[in-house]
């Protein structure tokens, strides 16, 4: 299995070598650690060198925009061809907080989409309360990628998959109030589904409230199998193939 989105930073985990061993013991073959700002992007670059199962995505999250400047984009272009950096991420739009400029978010998202298009890397996209603007911007580029922690409607999910994008499914699908994402999982073909944890966030039931880890991917896989009424083996096989195809490990 592959965890296509997590944040394994030192500020969240006391013993990363022990955590990596636990992840392997859980049957996780690869994890993609996503950067959000310059500090975490640099940490991602170090982690991918240290651990065989760790791959990386680097980018600038829409909540981390105040320090982004021209040098930030130069940094991306310099490091996106590093051997184990497989995507531009975590990038996108987040309209949840009123005090973050939407125009600045769009400008920085556009710039990162352009870099991904130039370097031919997939994108890992965050979209919260901004699904239509996210779609409108992404539809202008011939890119591959994933809508991380997908939270939009089934109708919008179908529109994104028409563009060729995949949907990241995480621990939210195990929550009691997860009717929307369950409807998406039921109706979207397995060819468009990836597994992710977003560790240390969004821990699945029955461990909700604890720090999440990529070792919880099997719980998410089992829930997807249950929702779609297919075997766990089929979910594991399809989502692993989808991740290998998208990220070209």
ChimeraX commands (.cxc) that place a marker at each C-alpha (Angstrom):
marker #1 position 0.00,0.00,0.00 radius 0.5
marker #1 position 0.99,3.62,-0.57 radius 0.5
marker #1 position 0.23,6.65,1.61 radius 0.5
marker #1 position 0.11,9.39,-1.02 radius 0.5
marker #1 position -0.12,12.29,1.43 radius 0.5
marker #1 position 1.38,12.79,4.88 radius 0.5
marker #1 position 3.42,15.32,6.85 radius 0.5
marker #1 position 6.11,13.39,8.73 radius 0.5
marker #1 position 7.88,16.38,10.27 radius 0.5
marker #1 position 10.07,16.50,13.36 radius 0.5
marker #1 position 7.64,18.91,15.03 radius 0.5
marker #1 position 4.96,16.19,15.03 radius 0.5
marker #1 position 6.91,12.98,15.70 radius 0.5
marker #1 position 9.58,12.38,18.37 radius 0.5
marker #1 position 11.21,9.32,16.78 radius 0.5
marker #1 position 11.00,9.24,13.00 radius 0.5
marker #1 position 13.30,6.16,12.55 radius 0.5
marker #1 position 10.97,4.16,14.84 radius 0.5
marker #1 position 7.95,5.53,12.98 radius 0.5
marker #1 position 9.40,4.44,9.63 radius 0.5
marker #1 position 9.85,0.92,10.99 radius 0.5
marker #1 position 6.24,0.88,12.21 radius 0.5
marker #1 position 5.04,2.04,8.79 radius 0.5
marker #1 position 6.93,-0.78,7.08 radius 0.5
marker #1 position 5.54,-3.33,9.54 radius 0.5
marker #1 position 2.02,-2.16,8.66 radius 0.5
marker #1 position 2.63,-3.17,5.04 radius 0.5
marker #1 position 3.10,0.32,3.64 radius 0.5
marker #1 position 5.46,0.21,0.68 radius 0.5
marker #1 position 5.84,3.93,0.03 radius 0.5
marker #1 position 4.82,7.24,1.58 radius 0.5
marker #1 position 4.80,10.70,0.03 radius 0.5
marker #1 position 5.71,13.42,2.52 radius 0.5
marker #1 position 4.32,16.77,1.41 radius 0.5
marker #1 position 5.93,20.12,2.09 radius 0.5
marker #1 position 3.91,23.25,2.85 radius 0.5
marker #1 position 6.46,26.04,3.32 radius 0.5
marker #1 position 10.21,26.50,2.96 radius 0.5
marker #1 position 11.04,24.88,6.31 radius 0.5
marker #1 position 9.01,21.73,5.63 radius 0.5
marker #1 position 10.14,21.56,1.99 radius 0.5
marker #1 position 13.76,21.44,3.16 radius 0.5
marker #1 position 12.84,18.74,5.66 radius 0.5
marker #1 position 11.20,16.71,2.88 radius 0.5
marker #1 position 14.41,16.90,0.84 radius 0.5
marker #1 position 16.34,15.46,3.79 radius 0.5
marker #1 position 13.81,12.72,4.57 radius 0.5
marker #1 position 13.80,11.32,1.03 radius 0.5
marker #1 position 17.56,10.88,1.23 radius 0.5
marker #1 position 17.43,9.04,4.56 radius 0.5
marker #1 position 14.62,6.52,4.09 radius 0.5
marker #1 position 13.98,4.16,1.21 radius 0.5
marker #1 position 10.18,4.20,1.52 radius 0.5
marker #1 position 9.94,8.00,1.69 radius 0.5
marker #1 position 9.21,10.01,-1.45 radius 0.5
marker #1 position 8.48,13.71,-1.48 radius 0.5
marker #1 position 6.37,16.53,-2.84 radius 0.5
marker #1 position 7.41,20.15,-2.44 radius 0.5
marker #1 position 5.28,23.24,-2.76 radius 0.5
marker #1 position 3.65,26.15,-0.95 radius 0.5
marker #1 position 0.33,25.62,0.84 radius 0.5
marker #1 position -2.35,28.34,0.50 radius 0.5
marker #1 position -2.21,29.05,4.25 radius 0.5
marker #1 position 1.57,29.61,4.10 radius 0.5
marker #1 position 1.80,32.40,1.56 radius 0.5
marker #1 position 3.23,35.42,3.35 radius 0.5
marker #1 position 6.83,34.26,2.95 radius 0.5
marker #1 position 6.48,33.12,-0.68 radius 0.5
marker #1 position 8.48,35.20,-3.16 radius 0.5
marker #1 position 10.36,34.83,-6.44 radius 0.5
marker #1 position 13.14,32.91,-4.69 radius 0.5
marker #1 position 10.55,30.36,-3.55 radius 0.5
marker #1 position 9.68,29.54,-7.14 radius 0.5
marker #1 position 13.35,29.31,-8.09 radius 0.5
marker #1 position 13.76,26.82,-5.22 radius 0.5
marker #1 position 10.92,24.69,-6.60 radius 0.5
marker #1 position 12.38,24.57,-10.08 radius 0.5
marker #1 position 15.82,23.69,-8.71 radius 0.5
marker #1 position 14.59,20.74,-6.64 radius 0.5
marker #1 position 11.62,19.26,-8.50 radius 0.5
marker #1 position 13.95,17.10,-10.55 radius 0.5
marker #1 position 15.55,15.56,-7.47 radius 0.5
marker #1 position 15.28,11.77,-7.92 radius 0.5
marker #1 position 12.70,11.13,-5.18 radius 0.5
marker #1 position 10.60,14.29,-5.50 radius 0.5
marker #1 position 7.54,13.01,-7.33 radius 0.5
marker #1 position 5.11,15.96,-7.33 radius 0.5
marker #1 position 4.44,19.63,-6.75 radius 0.5
marker #1 position 2.51,19.79,-3.49 radius 0.5
marker #1 position 0.86,20.67,-1.25 radius 0.5
marker #1 position -0.55,23.54,-3.29 radius 0.5
marker #1 position -4.01,24.91,-3.92 radius 0.5
marker #1 position -6.73,27.22,-2.60 radius 0.5
marker #1 position -8.27,27.59,0.87 radius 0.5
marker #1 position -11.12,30.06,1.41 radius 0.5
marker #1 position -11.96,28.84,4.92 radius 0.5
marker #1 position -10.17,31.75,6.59 radius 0.5
marker #1 position -11.30,35.24,5.61 radius 0.5
marker #1 position -7.95,36.91,6.36 radius 0.5
marker #1 position -5.98,35.13,3.60 radius 0.5
marker #1 position -6.09,37.02,0.30 radius 0.5
marker #1 position -7.87,35.00,-2.37 radius 0.5
marker #1 position -6.16,36.94,-5.14 radius 0.5
marker #1 position -2.73,36.16,-3.69 radius 0.5
marker #1 position -3.68,32.50,-3.28 radius 0.5
marker #1 position -4.73,32.32,-6.91 radius 0.5
marker #1 position -1.55,34.02,-8.09 radius 0.5
marker #1 position 0.71,31.64,-6.17 radius 0.5
marker #1 position -1.36,28.58,-7.11 radius 0.5
marker #1 position -1.20,29.62,-10.79 radius 0.5
marker #1 position 2.57,30.06,-10.62 radius 0.5
marker #1 position 3.02,26.59,-9.13 radius 0.5
marker #1 position 0.70,25.01,-11.72 radius 0.5
marker #1 position 2.82,26.65,-14.40 radius 0.5
marker #1 position 6.01,25.24,-12.88 radius 0.5
marker #1 position 4.46,21.76,-12.71 radius 0.5
marker #1 position 3.38,22.07,-16.33 radius 0.5
marker #1 position 6.87,23.16,-17.38 radius 0.5
marker #1 position 8.67,20.38,-15.50 radius 0.5
marker #1 position 5.99,17.74,-16.23 radius 0.5
marker #1 position 5.34,16.76,-12.63 radius 0.5
marker #1 position 1.94,15.86,-11.15 radius 0.5
marker #1 position 0.32,18.17,-8.63 radius 0.5
marker #1 position -1.07,17.42,-5.15 radius 0.5
marker #1 position -3.85,19.92,-4.61 radius 0.5
marker #1 position -5.50,21.23,-1.45 radius 0.5
marker #1 position -8.96,22.73,-1.94 radius 0.5
marker #1 position -11.17,23.85,0.94 radius 0.5
marker #1 position -14.32,25.90,0.39 radius 0.5
marker #1 position -12.88,26.76,-3.02 radius 0.5
marker #1 position -13.80,23.83,-5.26 radius 0.5
marker #1 position -15.12,25.80,-8.26 radius 0.5
marker #1 position -12.15,28.19,-8.42 radius 0.5
marker #1 position -9.81,25.22,-7.99 radius 0.5
marker #1 position -11.46,23.43,-10.90 radius 0.5
marker #1 position -11.50,26.53,-13.11 radius 0.5
marker #1 position -7.76,27.06,-12.61 radius 0.5
marker #1 position -6.72,23.42,-12.95 radius 0.5
marker #1 position -8.80,22.92,-16.09 radius 0.5
marker #1 position -6.58,25.40,-17.95 radius 0.5
marker #1 position -3.54,23.09,-17.75 radius 0.5
marker #1 position -2.80,19.66,-19.19 radius 0.5
marker #1 position -1.59,18.25,-15.88 radius 0.5
marker #1 position -1.87,15.05,-13.90 radius 0.5
marker #1 position -2.50,15.02,-10.19 radius 0.5
marker #1 position -4.70,14.37,-7.20 radius 0.5
marker #1 position -7.28,16.34,-5.21 radius 0.5
marker #1 position -5.88,15.71,-1.74 radius 0.5
marker #1 position -8.43,14.89,0.99 radius 0.5
marker #1 position -11.26,15.35,-1.51 radius 0.5
marker #1 position -14.24,17.09,0.11 radius 0.5
marker #1 position -16.29,18.30,-2.85 radius 0.5
marker #1 position -19.53,16.98,-4.28 radius 0.5
marker #1 position -19.99,13.86,-6.39 radius 0.5
marker #1 position -20.80,16.11,-9.36 radius 0.5
marker #1 position -17.50,17.99,-9.03 radius 0.5
marker #1 position -15.63,14.72,-8.46 radius 0.5
marker #1 position -16.89,13.56,-11.84 radius 0.5
marker #1 position -15.72,16.81,-13.44 radius 0.5
marker #1 position -12.22,16.42,-11.99 radius 0.5
marker #1 position -11.97,12.80,-13.11 radius 0.5
marker #1 position -12.99,13.86,-16.62 radius 0.5
marker #1 position -9.82,15.99,-16.58 radius 0.5
marker #1 position -7.88,12.88,-15.50 radius 0.5
marker #1 position -7.37,13.85,-11.86 radius 0.5
marker #1 position -7.49,11.33,-9.03 radius 0.5
marker #1 position -9.12,11.76,-5.63 radius 0.5
marker #1 position -7.28,11.30,-2.33 radius 0.5
marker #1 position -9.34,9.37,0.23 radius 0.5
marker #1 position -8.35,9.49,3.89 radius 0.5
marker #1 position -9.60,8.94,7.41 radius 0.5
marker #1 position -12.66,11.16,6.98 radius 0.5
marker #1 position -14.42,8.26,5.22 radius 0.5
marker #1 position -14.56,6.45,8.58 radius 0.5
marker #1 position -16.39,9.28,10.36 radius 0.5
marker #1 position -20.11,9.12,11.16 radius 0.5
marker #1 position -20.86,12.41,9.37 radius 0.5
marker #1 position -18.98,11.47,6.19 radius 0.5
marker #1 position -22.03,11.06,3.94 radius 0.5
marker #1 position -20.61,13.23,1.17 radius 0.5
marker #1 position -17.29,11.41,0.73 radius 0.5
marker #1 position -19.00,8.02,1.07 radius 0.5
marker #1 position -21.24,8.96,-1.87 radius 0.5
marker #1 position -18.14,9.90,-3.86 radius 0.5
marker #1 position -16.36,6.63,-3.04 radius 0.5
marker #1 position -19.45,4.60,-3.99 radius 0.5
marker #1 position -19.80,6.21,-7.40 radius 0.5
marker #1 position -16.27,7.01,-8.60 radius 0.5
marker #1 position -14.39,4.12,-10.28 radius 0.5
marker #1 position -11.39,2.66,-8.46 radius 0.5
marker #1 position -9.15,3.90,-11.28 radius 0.5
marker #1 position -9.50,7.40,-9.79 radius 0.5
marker #1 position -8.97,6.65,-6.10 radius 0.5
marker #1 position -5.79,7.00,-4.01 radius 0.5
marker #1 position -5.28,6.30,-0.32 radius 0.5
marker #1 position -3.79,8.87,2.04 radius 0.5
marker #1 position -3.64,9.68,5.75 radius 0.5
marker #1 position -2.73,13.39,5.89 radius 0.5
marker #1 position -0.77,12.41,9.03 radius 0.5
marker #1 position -0.64,13.71,11.71 radius 0.5
marker #1 position -4.18,14.93,11.00 radius 0.5
marker #1 position -7.54,13.25,10.28 radius 0.5
marker #1 position -6.91,10.04,12.20 radius 0.5
marker #1 position -9.44,7.35,11.24 radius 0.5
marker #1 position -11.90,5.69,13.59 radius 0.5
marker #1 position -11.26,3.89,15.98 radius 0.5
marker #1 position -8.15,6.00,16.74 radius 0.5
marker #1 position -9.71,9.42,16.14 radius 0.5
marker #1 position -8.22,11.94,18.57 radius 0.5
marker #1 position -4.77,10.34,18.47 radius 0.5
marker #1 position -1.87,11.38,16.25 radius 0.5
marker #1 position -2.33,9.88,12.81 radius 0.5
marker #1 position 0.41,7.89,11.04 radius 0.5
marker #1 position 0.77,6.25,7.63 radius 0.5
marker #1 position 0.43,2.93,9.46 radius 0.5
marker #1 position -3.33,3.60,9.48 radius 0.5
marker #1 position -3.65,3.23,5.71 radius 0.5
marker #1 position -5.03,-0.34,6.08 radius 0.5
marker #1 position -7.99,1.02,8.08 radius 0.5
marker #1 position -8.83,3.43,5.26 radius 0.5
marker #1 position -8.39,0.69,2.64 radius 0.5
marker #1 position -10.80,-1.59,4.55 radius 0.5
marker #1 position -13.39,1.19,4.75 radius 0.5
marker #1 position -13.16,1.86,1.00 radius 0.5
marker #1 position -13.61,-1.88,0.36 radius 0.5
marker #1 position -16.67,-1.89,2.62 radius 0.5
marker #1 position -18.23,1.18,0.98 radius 0.5
marker #1 position -17.67,-0.17,-2.55 radius 0.5
marker #1 position -18.56,-3.75,-1.59 radius 0.5
marker #1 position -15.35,-5.14,-3.08 radius 0.5
marker #1 position -12.44,-7.08,-1.61 radius 0.5
marker #1 position -9.65,-5.47,0.37 radius 0.5
marker #1 position -7.19,-7.08,-2.04 radius 0.5
marker #1 position -8.84,-5.26,-4.94 radius 0.5
marker #1 position -8.59,-1.90,-3.14 radius 0.5
marker #1 position -4.92,-2.49,-2.30 radius 0.5
marker #1 position -4.08,-3.59,-5.84 radius 0.5
marker #1 position -5.94,-0.78,-7.60 radius 0.5
marker #1 position -4.84,2.09,-5.36 radius 0.5
marker #1 position -1.20,0.95,-5.44 radius 0.5
marker #1 position -1.28,0.72,-9.23 radius 0.5
marker #1 position -2.92,4.16,-9.40 radius 0.5
marker #1 position -0.18,5.67,-7.21 radius 0.5
marker #1 position 2.61,4.01,-9.18 radius 0.5
marker #1 position 1.11,5.23,-12.45 radius 0.5
marker #1 position 0.55,8.83,-11.30 radius 0.5
marker #1 position 3.79,9.40,-9.43 radius 0.5
marker #1 position 6.10,7.23,-11.57 radius 0.5
marker #1 position 8.16,6.09,-8.56 radius 0.5
marker link #1:1,2 radius 0.2
marker link #1:2,3 radius 0.2
marker link #1:3,4 radius 0.2
marker link #1:4,5 radius 0.2
marker link #1:5,6 radius 0.2
marker link #1:6,7 radius 0.2
marker link #1:7,8 radius 0.2
marker link #1:8,9 radius 0.2
marker link #1:9,10 radius 0.2
marker link #1:10,11 radius 0.2
marker link #1:11,12 radius 0.2
marker link #1:12,13 radius 0.2
marker link #1:13,14 radius 0.2
marker link #1:14,15 radius 0.2
marker link #1:15,16 radius 0.2
marker link #1:16,17 radius 0.2
marker link #1:17,18 radius 0.2
marker link #1:18,19 radius 0.2
marker link #1:19,20 radius 0.2
marker link #1:20,21 radius 0.2
marker link #1:21,22 radius 0.2
marker link #1:22,23 radius 0.2
marker link #1:23,24 radius 0.2
marker link #1:24,25 radius 0.2
marker link #1:25,26 radius 0.2
marker link #1:26,27 radius 0.2
marker link #1:27,28 radius 0.2
marker link #1:28,29 radius 0.2
marker link #1:29,30 radius 0.2
marker link #1:30,31 radius 0.2
marker link #1:31,32 radius 0.2
marker link #1:32,33 radius 0.2
marker link #1:33,34 radius 0.2
marker link #1:34,35 radius 0.2
marker link #1:35,36 radius 0.2
marker link #1:36,37 radius 0.2
marker link #1:37,38 radius 0.2
marker link #1:38,39 radius 0.2
marker link #1:39,40 radius 0.2
marker link #1:40,41 radius 0.2
marker link #1:41,42 radius 0.2
marker link #1:42,43 radius 0.2
marker link #1:43,44 radius 0.2
marker link #1:44,45 radius 0.2
marker link #1:45,46 radius 0.2
marker link #1:46,47 radius 0.2
marker link #1:47,48 radius 0.2
marker link #1:48,49 radius 0.2
marker link #1:49,50 radius 0.2
marker link #1:50,51 radius 0.2
marker link #1:51,52 radius 0.2
marker link #1:52,53 radius 0.2
marker link #1:53,54 radius 0.2
marker link #1:54,55 radius 0.2
marker link #1:55,56 radius 0.2
marker link #1:56,57 radius 0.2
marker link #1:57,58 radius 0.2
marker link #1:58,59 radius 0.2
marker link #1:59,60 radius 0.2
marker link #1:60,61 radius 0.2
marker link #1:61,62 radius 0.2
marker link #1:62,63 radius 0.2
marker link #1:63,64 radius 0.2
marker link #1:64,65 radius 0.2
marker link #1:65,66 radius 0.2
marker link #1:66,67 radius 0.2
marker link #1:67,68 radius 0.2
marker link #1:68,69 radius 0.2
marker link #1:69,70 radius 0.2
marker link #1:70,71 radius 0.2
marker link #1:71,72 radius 0.2
marker link #1:72,73 radius 0.2
marker link #1:73,74 radius 0.2
marker link #1:74,75 radius 0.2
marker link #1:75,76 radius 0.2
marker link #1:76,77 radius 0.2
marker link #1:77,78 radius 0.2
marker link #1:78,79 radius 0.2
marker link #1:79,80 radius 0.2
marker link #1:80,81 radius 0.2
marker link #1:81,82 radius 0.2
marker link #1:82,83 radius 0.2
marker link #1:83,84 radius 0.2
marker link #1:84,85 radius 0.2
marker link #1:85,86 radius 0.2
marker link #1:86,87 radius 0.2
marker link #1:87,88 radius 0.2
marker link #1:88,89 radius 0.2
marker link #1:89,90 radius 0.2
marker link #1:90,91 radius 0.2
marker link #1:91,92 radius 0.2
marker link #1:92,93 radius 0.2
marker link #1:93,94 radius 0.2
marker link #1:94,95 radius 0.2
marker link #1:95,96 radius 0.2
marker link #1:96,97 radius 0.2
marker link #1:97,98 radius 0.2
marker link #1:98,99 radius 0.2
marker link #1:99,100 radius 0.2
marker link #1:100,101 radius 0.2
marker link #1:101,102 radius 0.2
marker link #1:102,103 radius 0.2
marker link #1:103,104 radius 0.2
marker link #1:104,105 radius 0.2
marker link #1:105,106 radius 0.2
marker link #1:106,107 radius 0.2
marker link #1:107,108 radius 0.2
marker link #1:108,109 radius 0.2
marker link #1:109,110 radius 0.2
marker link #1:110,111 radius 0.2
marker link #1:111,112 radius 0.2
marker link #1:112,113 radius 0.2
marker link #1:113,114 radius 0.2
marker link #1:114,115 radius 0.2
marker link #1:115,116 radius 0.2
marker link #1:116,117 radius 0.2
marker link #1:117,118 radius 0.2
marker link #1:118,119 radius 0.2
marker link #1:119,120 radius 0.2
marker link #1:120,121 radius 0.2
marker link #1:121,122 radius 0.2
marker link #1:122,123 radius 0.2
marker link #1:123,124 radius 0.2
marker link #1:124,125 radius 0.2
marker link #1:125,126 radius 0.2
marker link #1:126,127 radius 0.2
marker link #1:127,128 radius 0.2
marker link #1:128,129 radius 0.2
marker link #1:129,130 radius 0.2
marker link #1:130,131 radius 0.2
marker link #1:131,132 radius 0.2
marker link #1:132,133 radius 0.2
marker link #1:133,134 radius 0.2
marker link #1:134,135 radius 0.2
marker link #1:135,136 radius 0.2
marker link #1:136,137 radius 0.2
marker link #1:137,138 radius 0.2
marker link #1:138,139 radius 0.2
marker link #1:139,140 radius 0.2
marker link #1:140,141 radius 0.2
marker link #1:141,142 radius 0.2
marker link #1:142,143 radius 0.2
marker link #1:143,144 radius 0.2
marker link #1:144,145 radius 0.2
marker link #1:145,146 radius 0.2
marker link #1:146,147 radius 0.2
marker link #1:147,148 radius 0.2
marker link #1:148,149 radius 0.2
marker link #1:149,150 radius 0.2
marker link #1:150,151 radius 0.2
marker link #1:151,152 radius 0.2
marker link #1:152,153 radius 0.2
marker link #1:153,154 radius 0.2
marker link #1:154,155 radius 0.2
marker link #1:155,156 radius 0.2
marker link #1:156,157 radius 0.2
marker link #1:157,158 radius 0.2
marker link #1:158,159 radius 0.2
marker link #1:159,160 radius 0.2
marker link #1:160,161 radius 0.2
marker link #1:161,162 radius 0.2
marker link #1:162,163 radius 0.2
marker link #1:163,164 radius 0.2
marker link #1:164,165 radius 0.2
marker link #1:165,166 radius 0.2
marker link #1:166,167 radius 0.2
marker link #1:167,168 radius 0.2
marker link #1:168,169 radius 0.2
marker link #1:169,170 radius 0.2
marker link #1:170,171 radius 0.2
marker link #1:171,172 radius 0.2
marker link #1:172,173 radius 0.2
marker link #1:173,174 radius 0.2
marker link #1:174,175 radius 0.2
marker link #1:175,176 radius 0.2
marker link #1:176,177 radius 0.2
marker link #1:177,178 radius 0.2
marker link #1:178,179 radius 0.2
marker link #1:179,180 radius 0.2
marker link #1:180,181 radius 0.2
marker link #1:181,182 radius 0.2
marker link #1:182,183 radius 0.2
marker link #1:183,184 radius 0.2
marker link #1:184,185 radius 0.2
marker link #1:185,186 radius 0.2
marker link #1:186,187 radius 0.2
marker link #1:187,188 radius 0.2
marker link #1:188,189 radius 0.2
marker link #1:189,190 radius 0.2
marker link #1:190,191 radius 0.2
marker link #1:191,192 radius 0.2
marker link #1:192,193 radius 0.2
marker link #1:193,194 radius 0.2
marker link #1:194,195 radius 0.2
marker link #1:195,196 radius 0.2
marker link #1:196,197 radius 0.2
marker link #1:197,198 radius 0.2
marker link #1:198,199 radius 0.2
marker link #1:199,200 radius 0.2
marker link #1:200,201 radius 0.2
marker link #1:201,202 radius 0.2
marker link #1:202,203 radius 0.2
marker link #1:203,204 radius 0.2
marker link #1:204,205 radius 0.2
marker link #1:205,206 radius 0.2
marker link #1:206,207 radius 0.2
marker link #1:207,208 radius 0.2
marker link #1:208,209 radius 0.2
marker link #1:209,210 radius 0.2
marker link #1:210,211 radius 0.2
marker link #1:211,212 radius 0.2
marker link #1:212,213 radius 0.2
marker link #1:213,214 radius 0.2
marker link #1:214,215 radius 0.2
marker link #1:215,216 radius 0.2
marker link #1:216,217 radius 0.2
marker link #1:217,218 radius 0.2
marker link #1:218,219 radius 0.2
marker link #1:219,220 radius 0.2
marker link #1:220,221 radius 0.2
marker link #1:221,222 radius 0.2
marker link #1:222,223 radius 0.2
marker link #1:223,224 radius 0.2
marker link #1:224,225 radius 0.2
marker link #1:225,226 radius 0.2
marker link #1:226,227 radius 0.2
marker link #1:227,228 radius 0.2
marker link #1:228,229 radius 0.2
marker link #1:229,230 radius 0.2
marker link #1:230,231 radius 0.2
marker link #1:231,232 radius 0.2
marker link #1:232,233 radius 0.2
marker link #1:233,234 radius 0.2
marker link #1:234,235 radius 0.2
marker link #1:235,236 radius 0.2
marker link #1:236,237 radius 0.2
marker link #1:237,238 radius 0.2
marker link #1:238,239 radius 0.2
marker link #1:239,240 radius 0.2
marker link #1:240,241 radius 0.2
marker link #1:241,242 radius 0.2
marker link #1:242,243 radius 0.2
marker link #1:243,244 radius 0.2
marker link #1:244,245 radius 0.2
marker link #1:245,246 radius 0.2
marker link #1:246,247 radius 0.2
marker link #1:247,248 radius 0.2
marker link #1:248,249 radius 0.2
view
